[in-house]
Amino acid sequence: MKKITIISLLTLTLLNAEELEKEIRYLGNDGIQESHEIICTNANSAVITINNNTKEISIGTNNIGSKMIDVAVQQICR
């Protein structure tokens, strides 16, 4: 029983540590697109924009399509 508790706590700790690897700052919404700045602990950072109509995400000038924001974060924080 103690091993299961320890493994569970370790797993939760690792999941929380992954969340601390990045910071997502809301920059604004001009009615056409929404902007966020992604800042990673490995010194990588980028501004992403989300088109309000199509929901497509762009990293800088590269459009990555209608993917989840987590996909963009993973690409930036590699």
C-alpha positions in Angstrom: 0.0 0.0 0.0 2.9 2.4 0.8 4.4 1.7 -2.6 1.2 2.6 -4.4 1.0 5.9 -2.4 4.6 6.8 -3.1 4.3 6.0 -6.8 1.0 8.1 -7.0 2.7 11.0 -5.3 5.7 10.8 -7.5 3.5 10.7 -10.6 1.5 13.8 -9.5 4.8 15.6 -8.8 6.1 14.9 -12.2 2.9 16.0 -13.9 3.0 19.3 -11.9 6.6 19.8 -12.8 5.7 19.6 -16.5 3.2 22.4 -16.0 6.0 24.6 -14.6 8.1 24.2 -17.7 6.2 26.9 -19.4 4.3 30.1 -18.9 1.5 31.3 -21.1 0.8 35.0 -21.1 -2.4 36.5 -22.6 -1.4 39.5 -24.8 -4.8 40.5 -26.1 -7.6 40.1 -28.6 -8.2 42.7 -31.3 -11.4 41.1 -32.6 -9.6 39.3 -35.4 -7.0 37.3 -33.6 -6.0 36.5 -30.0 -2.3 36.6 -29.0 -0.4 34.7 -26.3 3.3 34.6 -25.4 4.7 31.2 -24.6 7.8 31.3 -22.3 9.7 28.1 -21.6 12.2 27.4 -18.8 14.8 26.4 -21.5 14.8 30.1 -22.7 12.7 29.4 -25.8 9.8 31.8 -26.3 7.4 32.7 -29.1 4.2 34.6 -29.7 1.3 32.6 -31.0 -1.8 34.0 -32.6 -5.2 32.3 -32.9 -7.5 33.4 -35.6 -10.9 34.0 -34.1 -12.9 32.9 -37.1 -10.9 29.8 -38.3 -9.3 28.9 -34.9 -6.0 28.3 -36.7 -2.9 28.8 -34.7 0.3 30.5 -35.9 3.7 30.5 -34.3 5.3 33.7 -35.5 4.5 33.7 -39.2 4.2 29.9 -39.5 0.6 28.6 -39.6 0.3 25.2 -37.9 -3.4 24.8 -38.6 -6.3 24.0 -36.3 -4.4 22.2 -33.6 -4.6 22.4 -29.9 -2.5 25.1 -28.1 -0.6 22.3 -26.4 0.8 21.2 -29.7 2.2 24.8 -30.3 3.6 24.8 -26.8 5.4 21.5 -27.3 6.9 22.8 -30.6 8.2 25.9 -28.9 9.5 24.3 -25.7 11.4 21.4 -27.4 
